[in-house]
Amino acid sequence: MRQTGQPLLEVRDLNVTFKTNAGHVRAASDISMSVRAGETLSIVGESGSGKSVTALAIMRLHPRSADVTGSVQFDGQDLLTLDEEPMRAVRGGTMAMIFQDPMTALNPVFTVGDQIVEMIRAHEKVPKRIAHDRAVEMLASVGVPEPARRAKQYPHEFSGGMRQRAMIAMAIANSPKLLIADEPTTALDVTIQAQVIELIKEVQKATGAALILITHDLGLVAGVSDRVQVMYGSRVMETGALDDIFYRSVNPYTRALLGSIPDVSSRTRDRLKAIPGSPPSLLRPISGCPFRPRCEMAIDRCAESLPELAVVEPGHWSRCHRSEELIGVGGVK
């Protein structure tokens, strides 16, 4: 459900650099985005494109060795300038994250119920008994059967799908204004994937929260998103409304991603169109456009300069020297 008004979250010129023994790695470069209350923004791209790094920077969950610059305005405050104590009030309170692997996100030595209780009491001064009752209610709300009994169990006693439900219960325990879901269906079978996504959508509808969904699954994106941001080589390549990206894309990388989606309506037995080559090394960035070595439309100019993220039409932006040539030319999907 697309909303109007001031953005709840507004990220401007976010850069994340890691210092390694092999050199400096720029894992996120000049990232800008915004999301409003009730809106779903999906961030897509191949592994290593900078999707999760961006999310962790917003949550301020990077190690101290990371150099993070830019601006992250959330609910009227710049998160990158907050001291750690007020940041903890935001993290898990008004902003929460559903992690990719709940088995590593959940603490194996505490019961699931105790971990949800801890999350609640970290942000609200309530007695442990009341927090425990709420934890059981949260588990019930996300479809965990026998929630009172399950609350006393440890993460290893839950199935993969149930662990992810417990992770969602923990994330929504304090009614956050923004949920960030980082590959929430990884390693789950198709049926459970659908259940988890439907659950996240129900939670969002009930709370009015904004949602940032990080995924490589474009089929998933099509079913839940208001807007889509495509990343490659640590940069935003294209961003716009869902229909702009799926039907009116003017970026060769986005089109290549869309071309790799299986078409179940097709009666032909053509092979899927793979993107040749591999994503770029962030240790040794190439000159010009990061997608140039794999792009069928690359020209000399693409090697000479990095294209700007330019307006195609209101609300639709693309990073490509040849975007104008693709306007109105055969959408992929």
C-alpha positions in Angstrom: 0.0 0.0 0.0 1.8 3.1 -1.2 1.7 6.0 1.2 2.2 9.8 0.8 3.8 12.3 3.1 7.3 12.7 4.6 9.5 9.6 4.4 9.9 7.6 7.6 13.4 6.6 6.6 15.6 8.7 4.3 19.1 7.5 3.4 21.4 9.9 1.6 24.9 9.2 0.2 25.6 6.2 2.4 29.0 4.7 2.1 30.4 1.6 3.9 34.1 0.8 3.7 35.8 -2.2 5.3 39.5 -2.2 6.1 41.0 -5.6 5.3 44.5 -7.1 5.0 44.0 -7.1 1.2 43.0 -3.4 1.1 39.9 -1.3 1.5 36.6 -2.7 0.4 33.8 -0.2 -0.5 30.8 -2.4 0.1 28.2 0.3 -0.4 28.7 3.4 -2.5 26.6 6.5 -2.5 23.4 4.7 -1.5 20.2 6.8 -1.3 16.7 5.6 -0.6 13.5 6.5 1.2 10.5 4.6 2.5 7.2 5.9 4.0 5.0 4.5 6.6 3.1 1.5 5.3 5.2 1.2 2.1 7.2 -1.8 1.0 10.6 -1.1 -0.7 12.4 -4.2 -2.1 16.2 -4.1 -2.6 17.3 -6.7 -5.1 20.5 -7.8 -6.8 23.1 -10.6 -7.0 25.1 -11.7 -4.0 27.8 -9.2 -3.1 25.8 -6.2 -4.5 25.7 -4.5 -1.2 22.1 -5.2 -0.1 22.7 -6.6 3.3 25.6 -4.2 4.0 23.2 -1.3 3.4 20.6 -2.8 5.8 23.2 -3.4 8.5 24.5 0.1 8.2 21.0 1.5 8.7 20.7 -0.6 11.8 24.3 0.4 12.9 25.2 -3.3 13.3 28.6 -3.2 11.5 31.8 -3.9 13.4 33.8 -0.8 14.6 36.4 -1.4 11.9 33.8 -0.4 9.3 33.9 3.2 8.1 30.3 4.4 7.5 29.5 7.9 6.2 26.4 9.7 4.9 23.1 10.4 6.4 20.4 8.0 7.8 17.4 10.0 8.9 14.8 7.9 10.7 11.7 9.3 12.4 13.3 12.7 12.7 16.8 11.8 13.9 20.1 11.0 12.2 21.0 7.5 13.2 24.7 7.8 12.2 25.2 10.6 14.8 23.3 9.0 17.7 25.2 7.8 20.8 25.0 4.0 21.4 22.4 4.2 24.2 19.7 6.1 22.2 20.6 3.9 19.2 19.8 0.8 21.2 16.4 2.3 22.0 15.8 2.6 18.2 17.2 -0.8 17.4 14.6 -3.4 18.3 12.2 -0.7 19.3 11.0 1.6 16.6 13.1 -0.2 14.0 13.6 -4.0 13.9 15.3 -6.5 11.6 14.3 -10.1 10.6 17.6 -11.8 9.9 18.5 -14.2 7.1 19.4 -17.1 9.3 17.3 -17.3 12.5 19.5 -20.2 13.8 22.5 -17.8 14.2 20.4 -14.8 15.1 18.7 -16.6 18.0 20.8 -17.4 21.1 21.0 -21.2 21.5 21.4 -21.2 25.3 18.1 -19.3 26.1 14.6 -20.4 25.4 12.7 -18.7 22.6 10.3 -17.2 25.1 13.0 -15.7 27.3 14.6 -14.1 24.2 11.3 -12.4 23.3 10.9 -11.3 26.9 14.4 -9.8 26.9 13.5 -7.8 23.7 10.3 -6.5 25.3 11.9 -5.5 28.6 14.9 -3.9 26.9 12.4 -1.2 25.6 9.6 -1.2 28.1 9.6 -1.2 31.9 7.2 -4.1 32.5 7.3 -7.0 34.9 8.8 -10.2 33.6 5.4 -12.0 34.0 3.6 -9.5 31.8 6.4 -9.6 29.3 6.2 -13.4 29.2 2.5 -13.3 28.6 3.1 -10.9 25.7 5.8 -13.2 24.3 3.4 -16.1 24.3 0.8 -13.8 22.5 3.4 -12.8 19.9 4.3 -16.4 19.2 0.5 -17.2 18.8 0.1 -14.1 16.5 2.7 -15.5 14.1 1.2 -18.9 13.9 3.4 -20.9 16.3 1.2 -23.8 17.6 1.0 -24.3 21.4 2.8 -21.0 22.0 2.9 -21.4 25.8 4.7 -24.7 25.5 6.9 -23.6 22.6 8.0 -20.5 24.5 9.8 -22.8 26.9 11.7 -24.5 24.2 15.2 -23.7 22.7 15.8 -22.7 19.1 17.2 -26.1 18.1 13.8 -27.6 19.0 12.1 -25.5 16.4 11.9 -26.3 12.7 13.4 -23.8 10.2 10.0 -22.3 9.4 9.1 -22.1 13.1 12.4 -20.4 13.9 11.7 -17.8 11.3 8.2 -17.2 12.8 9.9 -16.8 16.2 12.3 -14.3 14.7 9.4 -12.4 13.3 7.6 -12.5 16.7 10.8 -11.0 18.3 11.1 -8.3 15.6 7.5 -7.1 16.1 7.4 -7.4 19.9 7.7 -3.7 20.3 5.5 -2.6 17.4 8.3 -1.1 15.3 7.6 1.6 12.7 10.1 0.0 10.2 10.8 -3.7 9.6 13.9 -4.7 7.6 13.7 -8.3 6.3 17.0 -9.6 5.1 16.4 -12.6 2.8 13.8 -13.9 5.2 13.0 -17.1 3.2 16.6 -18.3 2.6 16.9 -22.1 3.2 13.2 -22.6 3.6 11.2 -24.8 1.2 8.8 -23.2 -1.2 5.6 -23.8 0.8 7.1 -22.4 4.0 8.6 -19.4 2.1 5.1 -18.5 1.0 3.8 -18.8 4.5 6.5 -16.6 5.9 6.0 -13.8 3.3 2.3 -13.9 3.8 2.9 -13.6 7.6 5.2 -10.6 7.1 2.5 -8.9 4.9 -0.2 -9.6 7.5 2.0 -8.1 10.2 2.7 -5.0 8.1 -1.0 -4.5 7.3 -1.9 -4.8 11.0 0.7 -2.5 12.3 1.1 0.0 9.4 4.9 -0.4 9.5 7.1 0.3 6.6 9.0 -2.7 5.2 12.4 -3.0 3.5 12.6 -6.4 1.9 16.1 -7.6 0.8 16.1 -10.5 -1.6 17.4 -11.9 -4.9 14.0 -13.4 -5.6 12.3 -11.2 -8.2 9.2 -13.4 -8.2 8.8 -12.6 -4.5 9.4 -8.9 -5.2 6.6 -8.8 -7.7 4.0 -9.9 -5.2 4.7 -7.6 -2.3 6.5 -4.4 -3.4 5.4 -0.8 -3.9 8.9 0.3 -5.1 12.1 -1.6 -6.1 15.7 -0.7 -5.8 18.2 -2.7 -7.9 21.8 -2.9 -6.7 25.0 -4.1 -8.4 28.7 -3.7 -7.5 27.8 -1.8 -4.3 25.8 0.8 -6.2 22.1 1.5 -7.0 21.6 0.8 -10.7 17.9 1.5 -11.0 15.0 2.5 -8.7 11.3 3.1 -9.2 7.8 1.9 -8.7 7.2 -1.8 -9.2 5.8 -1.4 -12.7 8.6 0.9 -13.7 11.1 -1.8 -12.9 9.2 -4.8 -14.2 7.6 -3.3 -17.3 9.5 -0.1 -18.1 13.1 -0.8 -17.0 15.7 1.3 -18.8 18.8 -0.3 -17.2 20.6 -3.2 -18.9 21.4 -4.9 -15.6 17.8 -4.8 -14.4 16.7 -6.2 -17.8 19.3 -9.0 -17.5 18.0 -9.9 -14.1 14.4 -9.9 -15.4 15.4 -12.0 -18.4 16.7 -14.8 -16.1 13.3 -15.3 -14.5 11.6 -18.6 -15.6 8.4 -17.9 -17.6 5.9 -20.6 -16.7 3.5 -19.4 -19.4 6.0 -20.1 -22.1 5.5 -23.2 -24.2 9.0 -23.2 -25.6 11.9 -25.1 -24.2 14.4 -22.3 -24.5 17.2 -22.1 -22.0 17.1 -19.4 -19.4 19.2 -16.4 -20.4 22.1 -16.2 -17.9 24.1 -13.1 -17.3 27.6 -13.8 -18.6 30.6 -13.3 -16.3 30.7 -12.7 -12.6 30.0 -9.7 -10.3 33.0 -7.3 -9.9 35.6 -7.5 -7.1 35.1 -4.7 -4.6 38.8 -4.9 -3.8 39.7 -4.0 -7.3 36.9 -1.9 -8.8 37.0 -1.3 -12.5 36.8 2.1 -14.1 33.5 3.3 -15.4 30.3 1.4 -15.1 30.6 -1.6 -12.8 28.3 -3.7 -15.1 30.3 -2.9 -18.2 32.2 -6.2 -18.6 29.0 -8.2 -18.6 26.8 -5.7 -20.5 25.7 -6.3 -24.1 25.1 -2.6 -24.6 28.5 -1.4 -23.3 30.3 1.3 -25.4 33.6 3.1 -25.0 32.0 5.8 -22.8 31.0 3.1 -20.3 34.7 2.4 -19.5 35.6 6.1 -19.3 33.1 7.3 -16.7 30.7 6.1 -14.1 27.1 7.0 -15.2 25.1 9.1 -12.8 21.9 7.9 -11.2 19.7 10.1 -13.4 15.9 10.7 -13.5 14.1 8.9 -16.3 10.7 10.2 -15.2 9.4 11.3 -11.9 10.1 8.6 -9.3 12.1 6.5 -11.7 15.9 6.6 -11.8 18.6 4.7 -13.7 22.4 4.5 -13.7 23.3 4.0 -17.4 24.8 6.1 -20.2 22.3 4.6 -22.6 19.1 4.7 -20.5 17.4 7.1 -22.9 17.8 4.7 -25.7 15.8 2.1 -23.8 12.8 4.3 -23.0 9.7 2.6 -24.5 11.8 -0.2 -26.0 10.4 -3.7 -25.3 10.0 -4.2 -21.5 11.3 -7.6 -20.5 8.4 -8.6 -18.4 
